[in-house]
Amino acid sequence: MQQIKKAVIPAAGFGTRFLPATKATPKEMLPIVDKPTIQYIVEEALASGIEEILIISGHAKRAIEDHFDSAPTLEAMLAEKHKDDLLAMVRETADINIHYIRQKYMRGLGDAILCARSFMGNDSFAVLLGDDVVYTDGKPALKQLVDIHEAYGGSVLGCQLVPNDQVSAYGVVAGEEISGANLLKVTDMVEKPSVDEAPSNMAVLGRYIISSSIFDILEKTPPGKGGEIQLTDAIKVLAKSEPVWAYNFTGKRYDVGDKLGFLKATVEFALRREDLGDDFRSYLMNLMKQEGKL
């Protein structure tokens, strides 16, 4: 079975839901506590065995490249002041093997993935969407998908079960249960269905292992609403000729492309920190008391 060693992270969007913060700062660089959102995504990829990462960038995204680059002036200052821990942290991000290509026009997720064709060649590859940060206290979410791919082959969609009243916010899969309800062989996908139209509660949540066959399909996929090429449309076609699995992965997923989801991630990641958690928890408790909520 082919090992998954390459990943693509689409990061070309404008981030309009976070304006004015994203007017000059890429949304992927907004920090959850003290670490840019995209770094959580990159670290998950590395922890899952990925060796080469391609970031699909766009206009005004230079800060992402700078973050994963060396910083000689900063490093010299930290070395001079013997701030060895911070120096190691800065150098660690510069050692990650990351490549970049620009999506010149905002033509949807499918078009962004198509930009990765020459980089991926004939290899199956991972996709991690930057709006979805997943916390696990064990195996990373992407690694769970890699394991399914190694066991069953084909493409794998990272999914979780969502309440009925939330299915209209996601791509939802229909499929046949394999080895229990946590794994489905995909027969169809419905993008943002109504409650009555939803074939299941299994929603696709920003993690994929995809066969290189997707590129030929994306080339022929016509633009949909808003002139965008939808990855979902291409995966539906792929499922007719190759196995596509939907796996209910373990972990807490945060939609950091949404303001409330971003705040939840910031608070909960801070509470998990050994250096911040206790003091921050005490602060929140006192704040709630002052507000009369406790």
FENUR-V455066 format. One record per pair of residues at least 24 apart in sequence whose ideal C-beta (glycine too) atoms are under 10 Angstrom apart, sorted by sequence separation. I is the first residue (numbers start at 0). J is the second residue. If there is no record, write none. Layout:
{{I;J} {I;J}}
//
This chain:
{{68;92} {69;93} {133;157} {158;182} {167;191} {173;197} {174;198} {209;233} {210;234} {212;236} {213;237} {216;240} {37;62} {38;63} {41;66} {67;92} {68;93} {69;94} {123;148} {158;183} {166;191} {167;192} {171;196} {172;197} {173;198} {174;199} {209;234} {212;237} {10;36} {37;63} {41;67} {66;92} {67;93} {131;157} {133;159} {151;177} {166;192} {167;193} {171;197} {172;198} {173;199} {10;37} {27;54} {35;62} {66;93} {67;94} {151;178} {155;182} {156;183} {158;185} {166;193} {167;194} {171;198} {172;199} {174;201} {203;230} {207;234} {210;237} {35;63} {38;66} {67;95} {150;178} {166;194} {169;197} {171;199} {172;200} {173;201} {203;231} {209;237} {212;240} {213;241} {8;37} {27;56} {37;66} {38;67} {67;96} {68;97} {123;152} {128;157} {156;185} {165;194} {166;195} {167;196} {171;200} {172;201} {212;241} {10;40} {37;67} {67;97} {123;153} {124;154} {125;155} {126;156} {127;157} {147;177} {155;185} {164;194} {166;196} {167;197} {171;201} {172;202} {210;240} {213;243} {25;56} {35;66} {66;97} {123;154} {126;157} {147;178} {151;182} {153;184} {154;185} {163;194} {166;197} {169;200} {170;201} {171;202} {172;203} {203;234} {210;241} {8;40} {25;57} {28;60} {35;67} {67;99} {123;155} {125;157} {150;182} {153;185} {156;188} {162;194} {163;195} {165;197} {166;198} {169;201} {170;202} {171;203} {210;242} {8;41} {25;58} {27;60} {64;97} {151;184} {166;199} {169;202} {170;203} {190;223} {210;243} {6;40} {25;59} {26;60} {28;62} {63;97} {147;181} {163;197} {166;200} {168;202} {169;203} {170;204} {190;224} {209;243} {6;41} {24;59} {25;60} {27;62} {28;63} {64;99} {147;182} {165;200} {166;201} {169;204} {208;243} {8;44} {23;59} {24;60} {25;61} {27;63} {63;99} {161;197} {166;202} {169;205} {207;243} {208;244} {6;43} {7;44} {22;59} {25;62} {28;65} {163;200} {165;202} {6;44} {21;59} {24;62} {25;63} {28;66} {61;99} {161;199} {162;200} {208;246} {5;44} {6;45} {23;62} {27;66} {60;99} {160;199} {161;200} {190;229} {160;200} {161;201} {162;202} {190;230} {191;231} {206;246} {3;44} {6;47} {25;66} {60;101} {158;199} {159;200} {160;201} {161;202} {188;229} {190;231} {6;48} {60;102} {158;200} {159;201} {160;202} {188;230} {189;231} {190;232} {203;245} {206;248} {6;49} {11;54} {12;55} {52;95} {54;97} {56;99} {58;101} {158;201} {159;202} {161;204} {188;231} {202;245} {204;247} {3;47} {4;48} {5;49} {6;50} {7;51} {8;52} {9;53} {10;54} {11;55} {13;57} {51;95} {52;96} {53;97} {54;98} {55;99} {56;100} {57;101} {58;102} {158;202} {159;203} {188;232} {201;245} {204;248} {206;250} {3;48} {4;49} {5;50} {6;51} {7;52} {8;53} {9;54} {10;55} {11;56} {12;57} {13;58} {14;59} {51;96} {52;97} {53;98} {54;99} {55;100} {56;101} {57;102} {58;103} {156;201} {157;202} {158;203} {159;204} {190;235} {201;246} {202;247} {2;48} {3;49} {4;50} {5;51} {6;52} {7;53} {8;54} {9;55} {10;56} {11;57} {13;59} {14;60} {50;96} {51;97} {52;98} {53;99} {54;100} {55;101} {56;102} {57;103} {156;202} {157;203} {158;204} {188;234} {189;235} {199;245} {201;247} {204;250} {206;252} {3;50} {4;51} {5;52} {6;53} {7;54} {8;55} {9;56} {10;57} {11;58} {49;96} {51;98} {52;99} {53;100} {54;101} {55;102} {57;104} {58;105} {156;203} {157;204} {158;205} {159;206} {188;235} {200;247} {205;252} {2;50} {5;53} {6;54} {7;55} {8;56} {9;57} {12;60} {57;105} {156;204} {157;205} {158;206} {187;235} {204;252} {11;60} {156;205} {157;206} {185;234} {186;235} {205;254} {10;60} {42;92} {45;95} {156;206} {157;207} {185;235} {188;238} {202;252} {204;254} {41;92} {44;95} {45;96} {155;206} {156;207} {157;208} {187;238} {205;256} {155;207} {156;208} {185;237} {186;238} {187;239} {10;63} {42;95} {44;97} {55;108} {154;207} {155;208} {156;209} {185;238} {186;239} {34;88} {38;92} {41;95} {57;111} {154;208} {155;209} {184;238} {8;63} {33;88} {55;110} {56;111} {153;208} {154;209} {155;210} {188;243} {41;97} {55;111} {153;209} {154;210} {35;92} {38;95} {55;112} {153;210} {154;211} {185;242} {186;243} {188;245} {34;92} {55;113} {56;114} {152;210} {154;212} {184;242} {185;243} {55;114} {149;208} {153;212} {154;213} {170;229} {172;231} {184;243} {185;244} {186;245} {37;97} {55;115} {148;208} {170;230} {171;231} {183;243} {184;244} {185;245} {53;114} {54;115} {147;208} {148;209} {170;231} {183;244} {184;245} {53;115} {144;206} {146;208} {148;210} {169;231} {172;234} {182;244} {183;245} {55;118} {143;206} {144;207} {145;208} {172;235} {182;245} {183;246} {53;117} {140;204} {141;205} {144;208} {170;234} {174;238} {181;245} {182;246} {183;247} {53;118} {140;205} {141;206} {170;235} {173;238} {177;242} {181;246} {182;247} {52;118} {53;119} {63;129} {140;206} {141;207} {172;238} {181;247} {51;118} {139;206} {141;208} {177;244} {180;247} {181;248} {51;119} {177;245} {179;247} {181;249} {174;243} {177;246} {174;244} {51;122} {53;124} {55;126} {133;204} {172;243} {174;245} {131;203} {133;205} {172;244} {173;245} {51;124} {52;125} {131;204} {132;205} {133;206} {172;245} {55;129} {130;204} {131;205} {171;245} {49;124} {52;127} {54;129} {128;203} {130;205} {131;206} {156;231} {49;125} {128;204} {129;205} {48;125} {128;205} {47;125} {49;127} {127;205} {128;206} {156;234} {126;205} {127;206} {128;207} {47;127} {126;206} {127;207} {154;234} {44;125} {125;206} {126;207} {43;125} {125;207} {126;208} {156;238} {44;127} {124;207} {125;208} {126;209} {154;237} {43;127} {124;208} {125;209} {153;237} {154;238} {123;208} {124;209} {153;238} {41;127} {123;209} {124;210} {158;244} {168;254} {40;127} {123;210} {124;211} {126;213} {154;241} {155;242} {156;243} {158;245} {159;246} {160;247} {39;127} {40;128} {41;129} {43;131} {122;210} {123;211} {153;241} {154;242} {155;243} {156;244} {157;245} {158;246} {159;247} {8;97} {10;99} {11;100} {40;129} {43;132} {46;135} {121;210} {122;211} {123;212} {124;213} {152;241} {153;242} {154;243} {155;244} {156;245} {157;246} {158;247} {159;248} {168;257} {11;101} {12;102} {37;127} {39;129} {40;130} {43;133} {119;209} {121;211} {123;213} {152;242} {153;243} {154;244} {155;245} {156;246} {157;247} {158;248} {159;249} {7;98} {11;102} {40;131} {43;134} {47;138} {48;139} {120;211} {121;212} {151;242} {153;244} {154;245} {155;246} {157;248} {159;250} {161;252} {10;102} {11;103} {13;105} {37;129} {39;131} {40;132} {43;135} {46;138} {47;139} {49;141} {119;211} {152;244} {156;248} {159;251} {5;98} {7;100} {9;102} {11;104} {12;105} {36;129} {39;132} {40;133} {46;139} {47;140} {48;141} {49;142} {121;214} {151;244} {155;248} {157;250} {159;252} {11;105} {35;129} {36;130} {39;133} {45;139} {46;140} {47;141} {48;142} {115;209} {119;213} {120;214} {150;244} {11;106} {36;131} {37;132} {39;134} {44;139} {46;141} {47;142} {112;207} {116;211} {119;214} {151;246} {157;252} {12;108} {36;132} {43;139} {45;141} {46;142} {47;143} {49;145} {115;211} {148;244} {11;108} {42;139} {43;140} {44;141} {47;144} {48;145} {112;209} {116;213} {117;214} {147;244} {9;107} {43;141} {44;142} {47;145} {48;146} {115;213} {116;214} {147;245} {148;246} {9;108} {11;110} {12;111} {43;142} {47;146} {115;214} {116;215} {147;246} {11;111} {113;213} {144;244} {146;246} {9;110} {10;111} {31;132} {40;141} {112;213} {113;214} {116;217} {147;248} {9;111} {27;129} {112;214} {116;218} {128;230} {144;246} {8;111} {9;112} {11;114} {26;129} {27;130} {113;216} {143;246} {7;111} {25;129} {26;130} {109;213} {113;217} {126;230} {143;247} {144;248} {7;112} {9;114} {112;217} {113;218} {143;248} {9;115} {111;217} {140;246} {142;248} {143;249} {7;114} {8;115} {109;216} {110;217} {113;220} {141;248} {143;250} {7;115} {109;217} {140;248} {6;115} {108;217} {109;218} {139;248} {140;249} {141;250} {5;115} {107;217} {110;220} {138;248} {140;250} {7;118} {109;220} {138;249} {139;250} {140;251} {7;119} {110;222} {137;249} {138;250} {140;252} {5;118} {6;119} {107;220} {109;222} {135;248} {136;249} {137;250} {5;119} {16;130} {109;223} {135;249} {136;250} {5;120} {14;129} {107;222} {113;228} {133;248} {135;250} {136;251} {12;128} {14;130} {106;222} {107;223} {110;226} {111;227} {112;228} {133;249} {134;250} {135;251} {5;122} {7;124} {8;125} {9;126} {12;129} {107;224} {110;227} {111;228} {113;230} {133;250} {134;251} {135;252} {4;122} {5;123} {6;124} {7;125} {8;126} {9;127} {10;128} {11;129} {12;130} {107;225} {109;227} {110;228} {112;230} {132;250} {133;251} {134;252} {3;122} {4;123} {5;124} {6;125} {7;126} {8;127} {9;128} {10;129} {106;225} {107;226} {108;227} {109;228} {110;229} {111;230} {132;251} {133;252} {134;253} {1;121} {2;122} {3;123} {4;124} {5;125} {6;126} {7;127} {8;128} {9;129} {10;130} {105;225} {106;226} {107;227} {108;228} {109;229} {110;230} {113;233} {132;252} {133;253} {1;122} {2;123} {3;124} {4;125} {6;127} {7;128} {8;129} {9;130} {105;226} {106;227} {107;228} {108;229} {109;230} {112;233} {131;252} {132;253} {1;123} {3;125} {104;226} {105;227} {106;228} {107;229} {108;230} {109;231} {131;253} {132;254} {0;123} {1;124} {107;230} {108;231} {109;232} {130;253} {131;254} {132;255} {107;231} {109;233} {130;254} {131;255} {132;256} {107;232} {108;233} {109;234} {130;255} {131;256} {128;254} {129;255} {130;256} {129;256} {130;257} {128;256} {132;260} {131;260} {132;261} {130;260} {134;264} {130;261} {132;264} {134;267} {134;268} {6;141} {136;271} {132;268} {134;271} {3;141} {3;142} {3;144} {4;145} {3;145} {2;145} {3;148} {2;148} {3;149} {1;148} {2;149} {0;148} {1;149} {0;149} {0;150} {0;151} {1;152} {0;152} {3;155} {47;206} {44;206} {43;206} {40;205} {40;206} {9;205} {7;207} {6;207} {6;208} {7;209} {3;208} {3;209} {43;250} {1;210} {1;211} {39;253} {40;255} {39;255} {36;253} {36;255} {36;256} {9;230} {31;253} {31;255} {36;261} {39;264} {29;255} {27;255} {36;264} {26;255} {27;256} {36;265} {39;268} {26;256} {31;261} {31;262} {29;261} {32;264} {31;264} {32;265} {31;265} {32;266} {34;268} {26;261} {30;265} {31;266} {32;267} {33;268} {29;265} {31;267} {32;268} {33;269} {31;268} {32;269} {17;255} {31;269} {32;270} {17;256} {32;271} {33;272} {16;256} {17;257} {32;272} {16;257} {17;258} {14;256} {16;258} {33;275} {32;275} {12;256} {17;261} {16;261} {32;279}}
//
